[in-house]
Amino acid sequence: MASGMGIIGWIIIGIFAGWIAEKVMKRNHGLLTNLIVGVVGAFLGGFIATRIGFGANGLLSSLVIATLGAILLLFIVGLVRRPRV
């Protein structure tokens, strides 16, 4: 996440990232789940982004990284929770 952003900024980006990921992945969650998915996705996306040499340099790049991480998180959770027939 972008440096200099306080906890409120992280929460707001987390909510937006979770909401965008929810829409992209065609899921239906509530605000709290979107926040959790967005914040965990932000950490996941930030970890992956720094490993490949890409860092967040502002609000928009933080939102993109958090959203991509949240989408990846929802994808992985979908694989784990998929019923086996």
PDB file with one MODEL, atoms N, CA, C and O in Angstrom:
MODEL        1
ATOM      1  N   MET A   1       0.844  -1.174   0.000  1.00  0.00           N
ATOM      2  CA  MET A   1       0.000   0.000   0.000  1.00  0.00           C
ATOM      3  C   MET A   1       0.894   1.243   0.000  1.00  0.00           C
ATOM      4  O   MET A   1       2.063   1.190   0.383  1.00  0.00           O
ATOM      5  N   ALA A   2       0.331   2.324  -0.426  1.00  0.00           N
ATOM      6  CA  ALA A   2       1.111   3.551  -0.510  1.00  0.00           C
ATOM      7  C   ALA A   2       1.528   4.009   0.872  1.00  0.00           C
ATOM      8  O   ALA A   2       0.742   3.968   1.818  1.00  0.00           O
ATOM      9  N   SER A   3       2.764   4.441   0.979  1.00  0.00           N
ATOM     10  CA  SER A   3       3.241   4.905   2.272  1.00  0.00           C
ATOM     11  C   SER A   3       2.565   6.232   2.601  1.00  0.00           C
ATOM     12  O   SER A   3       2.177   6.984   1.707  1.00  0.00           O
ATOM     13  N   GLY A   4       2.432   6.504   3.888  1.00  0.00           N
ATOM     14  CA  GLY A   4       1.824   7.749   4.307  1.00  0.00           C
ATOM     15  C   GLY A   4       0.316   7.663   4.449  1.00  0.00           C
ATOM     16  O   GLY A   4      -0.320   8.629   4.870  1.00  0.00           O
ATOM     17  N   MET A   5      -0.264   6.529   4.108  1.00  0.00           N
ATOM     18  CA  MET A   5      -1.693   6.362   4.218  1.00  0.00           C
ATOM     19  C   MET A   5      -2.001   5.808   5.607  1.00  0.00           C
ATOM     20  O   MET A   5      -1.388   4.830   6.033  1.00  0.00           O
ATOM     21  N   GLY A   6      -2.932   6.417   6.303  1.00  0.00           N
ATOM     22  CA  GLY A   6      -3.297   5.951   7.630  1.00  0.00           C
ATOM     23  C   GLY A   6      -4.230   4.753   7.563  1.00  0.00           C
ATOM     24  O   GLY A   6      -4.594   4.282   6.485  1.00  0.00           O
ATOM     25  N   ILE A   7      -4.605   4.276   8.729  1.00  0.00           N
ATOM     26  CA  ILE A   7      -5.466   3.096   8.820  1.00  0.00           C
ATOM     27  C   ILE A   7      -6.825   3.350   8.165  1.00  0.00           C
ATOM     28  O   ILE A   7      -7.407   2.438   7.578  1.00  0.00           O
ATOM     29  N   ILE A   8      -7.328   4.567   8.259  1.00  0.00           N
ATOM     30  CA  ILE A   8      -8.612   4.894   7.626  1.00  0.00           C
ATOM     31  C   ILE A   8      -8.485   4.778   6.108  1.00  0.00           C
ATOM     32  O   ILE A   8      -9.391   4.277   5.442  1.00  0.00           O
ATOM     33  N   GLY A   9      -7.371   5.236   5.569  1.00  0.00           N
ATOM     34  CA  GLY A   9      -7.133   5.110   4.129  1.00  0.00           C
ATOM     35  C   GLY A   9      -7.067   3.656   3.697  1.00  0.00           C
ATOM     36  O   GLY A   9      -7.598   3.289   2.649  1.00  0.00           O
ATOM     37  N   TRP A  10      -6.414   2.825   4.507  1.00  0.00           N
ATOM     38  CA  TRP A  10      -6.313   1.399   4.197  1.00  0.00           C
ATOM     39  C   TRP A  10      -7.689   0.754   4.216  1.00  0.00           C
ATOM     40  O   TRP A  10      -8.005  -0.075   3.363  1.00  0.00           O
ATOM     41  N   ILE A  11      -8.511   1.138   5.197  1.00  0.00           N
ATOM     42  CA  ILE A  11      -9.863   0.570   5.295  1.00  0.00           C
ATOM     43  C   ILE A  11     -10.703   0.975   4.091  1.00  0.00           C
ATOM     44  O   ILE A  11     -11.418   0.148   3.525  1.00  0.00           O
ATOM     45  N   ILE A  12     -10.621   2.234   3.699  1.00  0.00           N
ATOM     46  CA  ILE A  12     -11.400   2.708   2.551  1.00  0.00           C
ATOM     47  C   ILE A  12     -10.952   1.997   1.279  1.00  0.00           C
ATOM     48  O   ILE A  12     -11.790   1.551   0.496  1.00  0.00           O
ATOM     49  N   ILE A  13      -9.646   1.887   1.062  1.00  0.00           N
ATOM     50  CA  ILE A  13      -9.147   1.166  -0.114  1.00  0.00           C
ATOM     51  C   ILE A  13      -9.556  -0.298  -0.037  1.00  0.00           C
ATOM     52  O   ILE A  13      -9.923  -0.890  -1.052  1.00  0.00           O
ATOM     53  N   GLY A  14      -9.498  -0.891   1.157  1.00  0.00           N
ATOM     54  CA  GLY A  14      -9.918  -2.279   1.332  1.00  0.00           C
ATOM     55  C   GLY A  14     -11.371  -2.498   0.966  1.00  0.00           C
ATOM     56  O   GLY A  14     -11.703  -3.475   0.295  1.00  0.00           O
ATOM     57  N   ILE A  15     -12.243  -1.594   1.402  1.00  0.00           N
ATOM     58  CA  ILE A  15     -13.672  -1.712   1.064  1.00  0.00           C
ATOM     59  C   ILE A  15     -13.861  -1.621  -0.444  1.00  0.00           C
ATOM     60  O   ILE A  15     -14.568  -2.440  -1.031  1.00  0.00           O
ATOM     61  N   PHE A  16     -13.236  -0.634  -1.073  1.00  0.00           N
ATOM     62  CA  PHE A  16     -13.376  -0.490  -2.523  1.00  0.00           C
ATOM     63  C   PHE A  16     -12.797  -1.687  -3.269  1.00  0.00           C
ATOM     64  O   PHE A  16     -13.409  -2.191  -4.210  1.00  0.00           O
ATOM     65  N   ALA A  17     -11.630  -2.136  -2.852  1.00  0.00           N
ATOM     66  CA  ALA A  17     -10.993  -3.278  -3.518  1.00  0.00           C
ATOM     67  C   ALA A  17     -11.851  -4.533  -3.363  1.00  0.00           C
ATOM     68  O   ALA A  17     -12.032  -5.283  -4.322  1.00  0.00           O
ATOM     69  N   GLY A  18     -12.375  -4.762  -2.168  1.00  0.00           N
ATOM     70  CA  GLY A  18     -13.249  -5.915  -1.943  1.00  0.00           C
ATOM     71  C   GLY A  18     -14.524  -5.825  -2.763  1.00  0.00           C
ATOM     72  O   GLY A  18     -14.989  -6.828  -3.305  1.00  0.00           O
ATOM     73  N   TRP A  19     -15.093  -4.626  -2.857  1.00  0.00           N
ATOM     74  CA  TRP A  19     -16.325  -4.432  -3.633  1.00  0.00           C
ATOM     75  C   TRP A  19     -16.063  -4.677  -5.123  1.00  0.00           C
ATOM     76  O   TRP A  19     -16.851  -5.348  -5.789  1.00  0.00           O
ATOM     77  N   ILE A  20     -14.968  -4.138  -5.641  1.00  0.00           N
ATOM     78  CA  ILE A  20     -14.637  -4.346  -7.059  1.00  0.00           C
ATOM     79  C   ILE A  20     -14.391  -5.825  -7.330  1.00  0.00           C
ATOM     80  O   ILE A  20     -14.877  -6.364  -8.324  1.00  0.00           O
ATOM     81  N   ALA A  21     -13.639  -6.483  -6.449  1.00  0.00           N
ATOM     82  CA  ALA A  21     -13.366  -7.918  -6.613  1.00  0.00           C
ATOM     83  C   ALA A  21     -14.667  -8.719  -6.572  1.00  0.00           C
ATOM     84  O   ALA A  21     -14.836  -9.673  -7.332  1.00  0.00           O
ATOM     85  N   GLU A  22     -15.584  -8.329  -5.684  1.00  0.00           N
ATOM     86  CA  GLU A  22     -16.887  -8.993  -5.580  1.00  0.00           C
ATOM     87  C   GLU A  22     -17.636  -8.907  -6.914  1.00  0.00           C
ATOM     88  O   GLU A  22     -18.204  -9.896  -7.376  1.00  0.00           O
ATOM     89  N   LYS A  23     -17.632  -7.747  -7.513  1.00  0.00           N
ATOM     90  CA  LYS A  23     -18.334  -7.558  -8.793  1.00  0.00           C
ATOM     91  C   LYS A  23     -17.651  -8.323  -9.919  1.00  0.00           C
ATOM     92  O   LYS A  23     -18.323  -8.948 -10.739  1.00  0.00           O
ATOM     93  N   VAL A  24     -16.323  -8.281  -9.967  1.00  0.00           N
ATOM     94  CA  VAL A  24     -15.576  -8.977 -11.016  1.00  0.00           C
ATOM     95  C   VAL A  24     -15.793 -10.489 -10.919  1.00  0.00           C
ATOM     96  O   VAL A  24     -15.972 -11.168 -11.930  1.00  0.00           O
ATOM     97  N   MET A  25     -15.775 -11.002  -9.690  1.00  0.00           N
ATOM     98  CA  MET A  25     -15.905 -12.445  -9.478  1.00  0.00           C
ATOM     99  C   MET A  25     -17.373 -12.901  -9.382  1.00  0.00           C
ATOM    100  O   MET A  25     -17.649 -14.076  -9.144  1.00  0.00           O
ATOM    101  N   LYS A  26     -18.300 -11.965  -9.569  1.00  0.00           N
ATOM    102  CA  LYS A  26     -19.745 -12.253  -9.546  1.00  0.00           C
ATOM    103  C   LYS A  26     -20.154 -12.945  -8.239  1.00  0.00           C
ATOM    104  O   LYS A  26     -20.813 -13.985  -8.245  1.00  0.00           O
ATOM    105  N   ARG A  27     -19.745 -12.339  -7.129  1.00  0.00           N
ATOM    106  CA  ARG A  27     -20.103 -12.825  -5.791  1.00  0.00           C
ATOM    107  C   ARG A  27     -21.035 -11.804  -5.157  1.00  0.00           C
ATOM    108  O   ARG A  27     -21.213 -10.703  -5.678  1.00  0.00           O
ATOM    109  N   ASN A  28     -21.621 -12.173  -4.041  1.00  0.00           N
ATOM    110  CA  ASN A  28     -22.503 -11.257  -3.328  1.00  0.00           C
ATOM    111  C   ASN A  28     -22.158 -11.311  -1.847  1.00  0.00           C
ATOM    112  O   ASN A  28     -22.597 -12.213  -1.134  1.00  0.00           O
ATOM    113  N   HIS A  29     -21.372 -10.345  -1.386  1.00  0.00           N
ATOM    114  CA  HIS A  29     -20.939 -10.271   0.000  1.00  0.00           C
ATOM    115  C   HIS A  29     -21.455  -8.985   0.614  1.00  0.00           C
ATOM    116  O   HIS A  29     -21.980  -8.114  -0.081  1.00  0.00           O
ATOM    117  N   GLY A  30     -21.302  -8.877   1.905  1.00  0.00           N
ATOM    118  CA  GLY A  30     -21.647  -7.651   2.602  1.00  0.00           C
ATOM    119  C   GLY A  30     -20.447  -6.747   2.763  1.00  0.00           C
ATOM    120  O   GLY A  30     -19.344  -7.068   2.322  1.00  0.00           O
ATOM    121  N   LEU A  31     -20.673  -5.617   3.396  1.00  0.00           N
ATOM    122  CA  LEU A  31     -19.631  -4.612   3.586  1.00  0.00           C
ATOM    123  C   LEU A  31     -18.457  -5.151   4.397  1.00  0.00           C
ATOM    124  O   LEU A  31     -17.302  -4.918   4.041  1.00  0.00           O
ATOM    125  N   LEU A  32     -18.740  -5.869   5.483  1.00  0.00           N
ATOM    126  CA  LEU A  32     -17.670  -6.397   6.323  1.00  0.00           C
ATOM    127  C   LEU A  32     -16.817  -7.416   5.572  1.00  0.00           C
ATOM    128  O   LEU A  32     -15.591  -7.396   5.676  1.00  0.00           O
ATOM    129  N   THR A  33     -17.459  -8.302   4.820  1.00  0.00           N
ATOM    130  CA  THR A  33     -16.710  -9.291   4.029  1.00  0.00           C
ATOM    131  C   THR A  33     -15.879  -8.600   2.958  1.00  0.00           C
ATOM    132  O   THR A  33     -14.736  -8.986   2.711  1.00  0.00           O
ATOM    133  N   ASN A  34     -16.448  -7.576   2.317  1.00  0.00           N
ATOM    134  CA  ASN A  34     -15.688  -6.819   1.317  1.00  0.00           C
ATOM    135  C   ASN A  34     -14.466  -6.173   1.953  1.00  0.00           C
ATOM    136  O   ASN A  34     -13.389  -6.154   1.357  1.00  0.00           O
ATOM    137  N   LEU A  35     -14.628  -5.646   3.155  1.00  0.00           N
ATOM    138  CA  LEU A  35     -13.499  -5.033   3.850  1.00  0.00           C
ATOM    139  C   LEU A  35     -12.415  -6.065   4.134  1.00  0.00           C
ATOM    140  O   LEU A  35     -11.236  -5.823   3.875  1.00  0.00           O
ATOM    141  N   ILE A  36     -12.815  -7.213   4.665  1.00  0.00           N
ATOM    142  CA  ILE A  36     -11.842  -8.256   4.997  1.00  0.00           C
ATOM    143  C   ILE A  36     -11.142  -8.753   3.741  1.00  0.00           C
ATOM    144  O   ILE A  36      -9.917  -8.864   3.711  1.00  0.00           O
ATOM    145  N   VAL A  37     -11.920  -9.053   2.704  1.00  0.00           N
ATOM    146  CA  VAL A  37     -11.339  -9.528   1.443  1.00  0.00           C
ATOM    147  C   VAL A  37     -10.416  -8.469   0.848  1.00  0.00           C
ATOM    148  O   VAL A  37      -9.337  -8.792   0.351  1.00  0.00           O
ATOM    149  N   GLY A  38     -10.833  -7.212   0.897  1.00  0.00           N
ATOM    150  CA  GLY A  38     -10.022  -6.135   0.347  1.00  0.00           C
ATOM    151  C   GLY A  38      -8.717  -5.928   1.090  1.00  0.00           C
ATOM    152  O   GLY A  38      -7.671  -5.748   0.465  1.00  0.00           O
ATOM    153  N   VAL A  39      -8.761  -5.951   2.422  1.00  0.00           N
ATOM    154  CA  VAL A  39      -7.540  -5.731   3.207  1.00  0.00           C
ATOM    155  C   VAL A  39      -6.594  -6.924   3.073  1.00  0.00           C
ATOM    156  O   VAL A  39      -5.392  -6.744   2.873  1.00  0.00           O
ATOM    157  N   VAL A  40      -7.130  -8.140   3.183  1.00  0.00           N
ATOM    158  CA  VAL A  40      -6.274  -9.325   3.001  1.00  0.00           C
ATOM    159  C   VAL A  40      -5.741  -9.360   1.567  1.00  0.00           C
ATOM    160  O   VAL A  40      -4.577  -9.690   1.337  1.00  0.00           O
ATOM    161  N   GLY A  41      -6.601  -9.018   0.612  1.00  0.00           N
ATOM    162  CA  GLY A  41      -6.166  -8.946  -0.783  1.00  0.00           C
ATOM    163  C   GLY A  41      -5.094  -7.900  -1.003  1.00  0.00           C
ATOM    164  O   GLY A  41      -4.199  -8.089  -1.826  1.00  0.00           O
ATOM    165  N   ALA A  42      -5.178  -6.787  -0.265  1.00  0.00           N
ATOM    166  CA  ALA A  42      -4.157  -5.744  -0.377  1.00  0.00           C
ATOM    167  C   ALA A  42      -2.810  -6.262   0.100  1.00  0.00           C
ATOM    168  O   ALA A  42      -1.785  -6.001  -0.529  1.00  0.00           O
ATOM    169  N   PHE A  43      -2.804  -6.992   1.204  1.00  0.00           N
ATOM    170  CA  PHE A  43      -1.548  -7.575   1.678  1.00  0.00           C
ATOM    171  C   PHE A  43      -1.020  -8.617   0.692  1.00  0.00           C
ATOM    172  O   PHE A  43       0.175  -8.651   0.399  1.00  0.00           O
ATOM    173  N   LEU A  44      -1.908  -9.456   0.188  1.00  0.00           N
ATOM    174  CA  LEU A  44      -1.513 -10.474  -0.790  1.00  0.00           C
ATOM    175  C   LEU A  44      -0.993  -9.819  -2.064  1.00  0.00           C
ATOM    176  O   LEU A  44       0.074 -10.180  -2.561  1.00  0.00           O
ATOM    177  N   GLY A  45      -1.743  -8.860  -2.589  1.00  0.00           N
ATOM    178  CA  GLY A  45      -1.316  -8.157  -3.800  1.00  0.00           C
ATOM    179  C   GLY A  45      -0.031  -7.387  -3.592  1.00  0.00           C
ATOM    180  O   GLY A  45       0.833  -7.374  -4.468  1.00  0.00           O
ATOM    181  N   GLY A  46       0.110  -6.736  -2.430  1.00  0.00           N
ATOM    182  CA  GLY A  46       1.333  -6.001  -2.123  1.00  0.00           C
ATOM    183  C   GLY A  46       2.537  -6.915  -2.023  1.00  0.00           C
ATOM    184  O   GLY A  46       3.624  -6.576  -2.490  1.00  0.00           O
ATOM    185  N   PHE A  47       2.342  -8.081  -1.409  1.00  0.00           N
ATOM    186  CA  PHE A  47       3.429  -9.050  -1.284  1.00  0.00           C
ATOM    187  C   PHE A  47       3.890  -9.506  -2.669  1.00  0.00           C
ATOM    188  O   PHE A  47       5.087  -9.526  -2.958  1.00  0.00           O
ATOM    189  N   ILE A  48       2.934  -9.871  -3.516  1.00  0.00           N
ATOM    190  CA  ILE A  48       3.266 -10.345  -4.870  1.00  0.00           C
ATOM    191  C   ILE A  48       3.890  -9.216  -5.696  1.00  0.00           C
ATOM    192  O   ILE A  48       4.871  -9.430  -6.408  1.00  0.00           O
ATOM    193  N   ALA A  49       3.317  -8.017  -5.595  1.00  0.00           N
ATOM    194  CA  ALA A  49       3.826  -6.882  -6.377  1.00  0.00           C
ATOM    195  C   ALA A  49       5.264  -6.549  -6.015  1.00  0.00           C
ATOM    196  O   ALA A  49       6.074  -6.276  -6.901  1.00  0.00           O
ATOM    197  N   THR A  50       5.597  -6.566  -4.722  1.00  0.00           N
ATOM    198  CA  THR A  50       6.973  -6.264  -4.340  1.00  0.00           C
ATOM    199  C   THR A  50       7.925  -7.374  -4.768  1.00  0.00           C
ATOM    200  O   THR A  50       9.087  -7.107  -5.073  1.00  0.00           O
ATOM    201  N   ARG A  51       7.453  -8.604  -4.794  1.00  0.00           N
ATOM    202  CA  ARG A  51       8.294  -9.728  -5.229  1.00  0.00           C
ATOM    203  C   ARG A  51       8.647  -9.627  -6.714  1.00  0.00           C
ATOM    204  O   ARG A  51       9.723 -10.055  -7.129  1.00  0.00           O
ATOM    205  N   ILE A  52       7.742  -9.061  -7.511  1.00  0.00           N
ATOM    206  CA  ILE A  52       8.020  -8.937  -8.942  1.00  0.00           C
ATOM    207  C   ILE A  52       8.579  -7.557  -9.299  1.00  0.00           C
ATOM    208  O   ILE A  52       8.789  -7.248 -10.472  1.00  0.00           O
ATOM    209  N   GLY A  53       8.819  -6.726  -8.266  1.00  0.00           N
ATOM    210  CA  GLY A  53       9.453  -5.442  -8.497  1.00  0.00           C
ATOM    211  C   GLY A  53       8.523  -4.300  -8.818  1.00  0.00           C
ATOM    212  O   GLY A  53       8.962  -3.287  -9.362  1.00  0.00           O
ATOM    213  N   PHE A  54       7.256  -4.431  -8.499  1.00  0.00           N
ATOM    214  CA  PHE A  54       6.293  -3.369  -8.754  1.00  0.00           C
ATOM    215  C   PHE A  54       5.781  -2.860  -7.421  1.00  0.00           C
ATOM    216  O   PHE A  54       5.277  -3.638  -6.611  1.00  0.00           O
ATOM    217  N   GLY A  55       5.903  -1.573  -7.186  1.00  0.00           N
ATOM    218  CA  GLY A  55       5.452  -0.996  -5.921  1.00  0.00           C
ATOM    219  C   GLY A  55       4.327  -0.005  -6.141  1.00  0.00           C
ATOM    220  O   GLY A  55       4.198   0.578  -7.218  1.00  0.00           O
ATOM    221  N   ALA A  56       3.519   0.180  -5.118  1.00  0.00           N
ATOM    222  CA  ALA A  56       2.430   1.146  -5.175  1.00  0.00           C
ATOM    223  C   ALA A  56       2.980   2.535  -4.891  1.00  0.00           C
ATOM    224  O   ALA A  56       3.617   2.759  -3.862  1.00  0.00           O
ATOM    225  N   ASN A  57       2.733   3.464  -5.803  1.00  0.00           N
ATOM    226  CA  ASN A  57       3.245   4.823  -5.658  1.00  0.00           C
ATOM    227  C   ASN A  57       2.142   5.850  -5.503  1.00  0.00           C
ATOM    228  O   ASN A  57       2.375   7.040  -5.716  1.00  0.00           O
ATOM    229  N   GLY A  58       0.966   5.423  -5.142  1.00  0.00           N
ATOM    230  CA  GLY A  58      -0.128   6.365  -4.977  1.00  0.00           C
ATOM    231  C   GLY A  58      -1.426   5.647  -4.715  1.00  0.00           C
ATOM    232  O   GLY A  58      -1.472   4.422  -4.607  1.00  0.00           O
ATOM    233  N   LEU A  59      -2.472   6.425  -4.616  1.00  0.00           N
ATOM    234  CA  LEU A  59      -3.787   5.898  -4.295  1.00  0.00           C
ATOM    235  C   LEU A  59      -4.300   4.936  -5.358  1.00  0.00           C
ATOM    236  O   LEU A  59      -4.789   3.854  -5.035  1.00  0.00           O
ATOM    237  N   LEU A  60      -4.192   5.324  -6.615  1.00  0.00           N
ATOM    238  CA  LEU A  60      -4.709   4.487  -7.703  1.00  0.00           C
ATOM    239  C   LEU A  60      -3.946   3.169  -7.813  1.00  0.00           C
ATOM    240  O   LEU A  60      -4.557   2.111  -7.959  1.00  0.00           O
ATOM    241  N   SER A  61      -2.628   3.225  -7.746  1.00  0.00           N
ATOM    242  CA  SER A  61      -1.858   1.981  -7.842  1.00  0.00           C
ATOM    243  C   SER A  61      -2.109   1.090  -6.625  1.00  0.00           C
ATOM    244  O   SER A  61      -2.114  -0.134  -6.751  1.00  0.00           O
ATOM    245  N   SER A  62      -2.317   1.685  -5.452  1.00  0.00           N
ATOM    246  CA  SER A  62      -2.660   0.897  -4.264  1.00  0.00           C
ATOM    247  C   SER A  62      -3.991   0.201  -4.450  1.00  0.00           C
ATOM    248  O   SER A  62      -4.147  -0.965  -4.086  1.00  0.00           O
ATOM    249  N   LEU A  63      -4.956   0.919  -5.018  1.00  0.00           N
ATOM    250  CA  LEU A  63      -6.275   0.335  -5.262  1.00  0.00           C
ATOM    251  C   LEU A  63      -6.196  -0.802  -6.273  1.00  0.00           C
ATOM    252  O   LEU A  63      -6.839  -1.837  -6.095  1.00  0.00           O
ATOM    253  N   VAL A  64      -5.416  -0.617  -7.326  1.00  0.00           N
ATOM    254  CA  VAL A  64      -5.268  -1.665  -8.344  1.00  0.00           C
ATOM    255  C   VAL A  64      -4.607  -2.905  -7.741  1.00  0.00           C
ATOM    256  O   VAL A  64      -5.077  -4.022  -7.959  1.00  0.00           O
ATOM    257  N   ILE A  65      -3.536  -2.722  -6.992  1.00  0.00           N
ATOM    258  CA  ILE A  65      -2.843  -3.861  -6.383  1.00  0.00           C
ATOM    259  C   ILE A  65      -3.753  -4.566  -5.380  1.00  0.00           C
ATOM    260  O   ILE A  65      -3.813  -5.795  -5.353  1.00  0.00           O
ATOM    261  N   ALA A  66      -4.459  -3.795  -4.557  1.00  0.00           N
ATOM    262  CA  ALA A  66      -5.370  -4.388  -3.579  1.00  0.00           C
ATOM    263  C   ALA A  66      -6.502  -5.144  -4.266  1.00  0.00           C
ATOM    264  O   ALA A  66      -6.893  -6.221  -3.818  1.00  0.00           O
ATOM    265  N   THR A  67      -7.025  -4.585  -5.347  1.00  0.00           N
ATOM    266  CA  THR A  67      -8.115  -5.237  -6.076  1.00  0.00           C
ATOM    267  C   THR A  67      -7.642  -6.531  -6.723  1.00  0.00           C
ATOM    268  O   THR A  67      -8.333  -7.547  -6.650  1.00  0.00           O
ATOM    269  N   LEU A  68      -6.482  -6.507  -7.350  1.00  0.00           N
ATOM    270  CA  LEU A  68      -5.959  -7.732  -7.953  1.00  0.00           C
ATOM    271  C   LEU A  68      -5.696  -8.802  -6.899  1.00  0.00           C
ATOM    272  O   LEU A  68      -5.955  -9.983  -7.127  1.00  0.00           O
ATOM    273  N   GLY A  69      -5.182  -8.383  -5.743  1.00  0.00           N
ATOM    274  CA  GLY A  69      -4.971  -9.326  -4.652  1.00  0.00           C
ATOM    275  C   GLY A  69      -6.281  -9.893  -4.138  1.00  0.00           C
ATOM    276  O   GLY A  69      -6.364 -11.082  -3.827  1.00  0.00           O
ATOM    277  N   ALA A  70      -7.315  -9.050  -4.044  1.00  0.00           N
ATOM    278  CA  ALA A  70      -8.631  -9.501  -3.580  1.00  0.00           C
ATOM    279  C   ALA A  70      -9.265 -10.461  -4.584  1.00  0.00           C
ATOM    280  O   ALA A  70      -9.898 -11.440  -4.190  1.00  0.00           O
ATOM    281  N   ILE A  71      -9.099 -10.187  -5.876  1.00  0.00           N
ATOM    282  CA  ILE A  71      -9.612 -11.100  -6.905  1.00  0.00           C
ATOM    283  C   ILE A  71      -8.909 -12.446  -6.804  1.00  0.00           C
ATOM    284  O   ILE A  71      -9.553 -13.493  -6.875  1.00  0.00           O
ATOM    285  N   LEU A  72      -7.593 -12.421  -6.638  1.00  0.00           N
ATOM    286  CA  LEU A  72      -6.828 -13.661  -6.481  1.00  0.00           C
ATOM    287  C   LEU A  72      -7.293 -14.420  -5.235  1.00  0.00           C
ATOM    288  O   LEU A  72      -7.456 -15.639  -5.275  1.00  0.00           O
ATOM    289  N   LEU A  73      -7.504 -13.705  -4.141  1.00  0.00           N
ATOM    290  CA  LEU A  73      -7.977 -14.324  -2.909  1.00  0.00           C
ATOM    291  C   LEU A  73      -9.340 -14.985  -3.116  1.00  0.00           C
ATOM    292  O   LEU A  73      -9.536 -16.127  -2.698  1.00  0.00           O
ATOM    293  N   LEU A  74     -10.277 -14.293  -3.749  1.00  0.00           N
ATOM    294  CA  LEU A  74     -11.600 -14.877  -3.999  1.00  0.00           C
ATOM    295  C   LEU A  74     -11.506 -16.088  -4.924  1.00  0.00           C
ATOM    296  O   LEU A  74     -12.249 -17.055  -4.758  1.00  0.00           O
ATOM    297  N   PHE A  75     -10.602 -16.039  -5.888  1.00  0.00           N
ATOM    298  CA  PHE A  75     -10.398 -17.175  -6.790  1.00  0.00           C
ATOM    299  C   PHE A  75      -9.904 -18.394  -6.013  1.00  0.00           C
ATOM    300  O   PHE A  75     -10.414 -19.500  -6.190  1.00  0.00           O
ATOM    301  N   ILE A  76      -8.913 -18.183  -5.157  1.00  0.00           N
ATOM    302  CA  ILE A  76      -8.352 -19.283  -4.364  1.00  0.00           C
ATOM    303  C   ILE A  76      -9.407 -19.843  -3.406  1.00  0.00           C
ATOM    304  O   ILE A  76      -9.549 -21.059  -3.280  1.00  0.00           O
ATOM    305  N   VAL A  77     -10.139 -18.966  -2.738  1.00  0.00           N
ATOM    306  CA  VAL A  77     -11.198 -19.417  -1.826  1.00  0.00           C
ATOM    307  C   VAL A  77     -12.256 -20.200  -2.601  1.00  0.00           C
ATOM    308  O   VAL A  77     -12.777 -21.197  -2.102  1.00  0.00           O
ATOM    309  N   GLY A  78     -12.575 -19.758  -3.810  1.00  0.00           N
ATOM    310  CA  GLY A  78     -13.534 -20.477  -4.646  1.00  0.00           C
ATOM    311  C   GLY A  78     -13.062 -21.874  -5.000  1.00  0.00           C
ATOM    312  O   GLY A  78     -13.864 -22.805  -5.064  1.00  0.00           O
ATOM    313  N   LEU A  79     -11.763 -22.026  -5.229  1.00  0.00           N
ATOM    314  CA  LEU A  79     -11.215 -23.354  -5.522  1.00  0.00           C
ATOM    315  C   LEU A  79     -11.307 -24.270  -4.311  1.00  0.00           C
ATOM    316  O   LEU A  79     -11.628 -25.452  -4.436  1.00  0.00           O
ATOM    317  N   VAL A  80     -11.024 -23.719  -3.145  1.00  0.00           N
ATOM    318  CA  VAL A  80     -11.029 -24.509  -1.914  1.00  0.00           C
ATOM    319  C   VAL A  80     -12.455 -24.886  -1.512  1.00  0.00           C
ATOM    320  O   VAL A  80     -12.694 -26.007  -1.062  1.00  0.00           O
ATOM    321  N   ARG A  81     -13.390 -23.970  -1.670  1.00  0.00           N
ATOM    322  CA  ARG A  81     -14.759 -24.192  -1.224  1.00  0.00           C
ATOM    323  C   ARG A  81     -15.638 -24.876  -2.254  1.00  0.00           C
ATOM    324  O   ARG A  81     -16.792 -25.190  -1.964  1.00  0.00           O
ATOM    325  N   ARG A  82     -15.119 -25.114  -3.446  1.00  0.00           N
ATOM    326  CA  ARG A  82     -15.909 -25.734  -4.514  1.00  0.00           C
ATOM    327  C   ARG A  82     -16.300 -27.147  -4.089  1.00  0.00           C
ATOM    328  O   ARG A  82     -15.441 -27.934  -3.689  1.00  0.00           O
ATOM    329  N   PRO A  83     -17.581 -27.473  -4.172  1.00  0.00           N
ATOM    330  CA  PRO A  83     -18.006 -28.829  -3.784  1.00  0.00           C
ATOM    331  C   PRO A  83     -17.448 -29.877  -4.740  1.00  0.00           C
ATOM    332  O   PRO A  83     -17.437 -29.701  -5.958  1.00  0.00           O
ATOM    333  N   ARG A  84     -16.995 -30.948  -4.155  1.00  0.00           N
ATOM    334  CA  ARG A  84     -16.437 -32.031  -4.964  1.00  0.00           C
ATOM    335  C   ARG A  84     -17.528 -33.056  -5.216  1.00  0.00           C
ATOM    336  O   ARG A  84     -18.225 -33.487  -4.297  1.00  0.00           O
ATOM    337  N   VAL A  85     -17.662 -33.435  -6.470  1.00  0.00           N
ATOM    338  CA  VAL A  85     -18.715 -34.388  -6.843  1.00  0.00           C
ATOM    339  C   VAL A  85     -18.105 -35.728  -7.158  1.00  0.00           C
ATOM    340  O   VAL A  85     -18.823 -36.670  -7.495  1.00  0.00           O
TER     341      VAL A  85
ENDMDL
END
